[in-house]
Amino acid sequence: MNPAHIMGVDEAGRGPLAGPVAVGIVRVSANFDIRAAFPKVNDSKKISEKVREAIYREMQARAAAGEISFCVELIDAHIIDTIGISASVRQGVHAGVHKLSPEPAGTKVLLDGLLHAPDNYAQETIIKGDALEPVISLASIAAKVERDWLMKKLGREYPGYGFEQHKGYGTRAHYAAIKTLGISAIHRRTFLGFDRQVA
């Protein structure tokens, strides 16, 4: 029996030294033509920031019209340090899937890479799914845009680190800022070699 709805799941920000990891989840009816609605949709890493943001705003408009639904789950650095990055991503996936489709019947979840939905959902994990499946591409764009916007905001709250430029990734400038300023409240201590139990 074919599902009535398809859900796409992807994450952004698994590797940075600071800030949250973001999990994007998008749900559409099985007959919704994503490529027609979003002609430039692709893996978020393969399109420009301007295109990503235009697609994201179109997603917001379509969601307001009831044509699609989506959410982004943000798991902060403290949780990442406490339970690890893989468990943090899994927490985000499960929370987002349950939020958009509380009942598993009638929904198939398509996930990028090595991600997994809760066991009671019909699902398929697709390597390079963010480039191959448009619904996963939309999830990757939502996660990337919302995380980037947050990192720009955090750049203003924690001046000097350059979060608005590197988005928390381990660039040479970021390491230099850490050496000068020390670590901030949004840094992932375990990614920097600190014990996760350190306050």
Phi, psi and omega in degrees: 000128182286142180289152177280332182227150175241138178238136177248143183223133174206163180237160175221142177087032177288325190265345185298162178275347185214158178085176183279166163265142183244135176242120178263138179226128181232136180235129178225160173291152186298336181262008179285128183271095184294319183294329177287321181285327184229077188301332183263011184298138179194176172310131185303333181283345185259001179235158184287164177302318181299316179292317178304313184291325177295317178296318180299317180293326174293323175299317179299317180295317180293324177294319178297329179277356179082013183277329177221169169224146178204161175208162174233124177263127180250124180247118192281172186298325181296318178293319177302317179293330184278316186245353180095160186290320182295316178293327178294316177298316179300319178300317179294318178300309184296318180297315183291319179297314179296324182294316184274337181215078184303328178255127184290338184298133175086001180236134172248132183258125175253126186236145179279148169064243183246019182284154179221139175273171174307148189298335185275006176257138170296132187205161176214127176264129187236118175296133186058031180298332180293340176260337188263329184244116184304325181291328175286323176303315178299320178296320180294323180292315179300315180296315182295313183295312182295322178292317179299316179298319179295319181294327175295319177296317179292333175298327177283327180283333179234073184295148176103339181275338180079024181304329181293337177269304188266354177060024177095353180289162188276063177282166178300318180296323180294313178299322178296320179294320178297320180297323181279316189259346188082182181272150181260177180292342182257006176282147176273100187301322182292334177285343182254010176088009176269148176295139184293341181278349181291132184290000000 
